[in-house]
Amino acid sequence: MVISKNGDYRVSVPEDLGTALRHFRTQNNVSQMEAAEWEGVSQPYLSNLESGKFGSSLNHALRLLRLLGCEVVVRRASSNG
C-alpha cells in the first residue's frame, strides 16, 4: 500500500483497505468493539475486515480497476463536504 504525504491510502489489494480502515479507526480513538457496535457487526467480523478478509469480489474488483488504469484511494473526508 502506498501512503502519500497528505495521508491518502492507495488501495491495490483488500489488505490495503483493511489497513486503511484500522488506521482511521485508531486515529479516531475508536475501539474495534465500538466500531462494530456502530456498524451492527461483531468484533471478530470487524477484525477480519481490518485483516483484509473481504471476500473474492473485492479482490476481483480491485484487480479489474488496476487493469483499466484506475486506482482506489481512501482519504479523510474534507470538512466542507
C-alpha positions as CSV (number, residue, x, y, z in Angstrom):
1,M,0.0,0.0,0.0
2,V,1.2,3.5,-0.8
3,I,0.5,6.3,1.7
4,S,1.0,9.8,0.3
5,K,2.3,12.8,2.2
6,N,-1.2,14.1,2.7
7,G,-2.4,10.8,4.2
8,D,-4.1,9.3,1.3
9,Y,-4.1,5.5,1.1
10,R,-3.8,3.9,-2.3
11,V,-5.7,0.6,-2.2
12,S,-4.4,-2.2,-4.6
13,V,-5.4,-5.3,-2.6
14,P,-8.0,-6.0,0.0
15,E,-5.4,-5.9,2.8
16,D,-4.7,-2.3,1.9
17,L,-8.3,-1.4,2.5
18,G,-8.2,-3.2,5.9
19,T,-5.0,-1.3,6.9
20,A,-6.7,2.0,6.0
21,L,-9.8,1.0,8.0
22,R,-7.7,0.2,11.0
23,H,-5.6,3.3,10.6
24,F,-8.5,5.7,10.5
25,R,-10.4,3.9,13.3
26,T,-7.4,4.0,15.7
27,Q,-6.6,7.6,14.6
28,N,-10.1,8.5,15.9
29,N,-9.5,6.6,19.2
30,V,-12.4,4.2,18.4
31,S,-12.0,0.6,19.6
32,Q,-12.9,-2.4,17.4
33,M,-15.8,-3.1,19.8
34,E,-17.2,0.5,19.5
35,A,-16.9,0.5,15.7
36,A,-18.5,-3.0,15.4
37,E,-21.4,-1.8,17.6
38,W,-21.9,1.3,15.4
39,E,-22.0,-0.8,12.3
40,G,-24.1,-3.6,13.8
41,V,-21.5,-6.3,13.3
42,S,-19.5,-8.5,15.6
43,Q,-16.0,-7.5,16.8
44,P,-14.4,-10.6,15.2
45,Y,-16.1,-9.7,11.8
46,L,-14.6,-6.2,12.0
47,S,-11.2,-7.7,12.9
48,N,-11.4,-9.9,9.7
49,L,-12.2,-6.8,7.7
50,E,-9.2,-5.0,9.1
51,S,-7.1,-8.0,8.1
52,G,-8.3,-7.6,4.5
53,K,-10.7,-10.5,4.5
54,F,-13.5,-9.0,2.4
55,G,-14.1,-12.0,0.1
56,S,-13.1,-12.6,-3.5
57,S,-15.5,-10.0,-5.1
58,L,-13.4,-7.0,-3.7
59,N,-10.2,-8.6,-4.9
60,H,-11.6,-9.1,-8.4
61,A,-12.9,-5.5,-8.5
62,L,-9.6,-4.0,-7.4
63,R,-7.7,-6.1,-10.0
64,L,-10.1,-5.1,-12.8
65,L,-9.8,-1.4,-11.8
66,R,-6.0,-1.7,-12.0
67,L,-6.2,-3.4,-15.4
68,L,-8.4,-0.5,-16.6
69,G,-5.8,2.0,-15.4
70,C,-7.7,3.2,-12.3
71,E,-6.7,3.4,-8.7
72,V,-8.7,3.4,-5.5
73,V,-7.8,6.0,-2.9
74,V,-9.0,6.3,0.7
75,R,-8.8,9.7,2.3
76,R,-10.4,11.5,5.2
77,A,-13.4,13.4,4.0
78,S,-13.0,17.2,3.8
79,S,-14.8,19.2,6.5
80,N,-16.6,21.2,3.8
81,G,-18.3,18.3,2.1
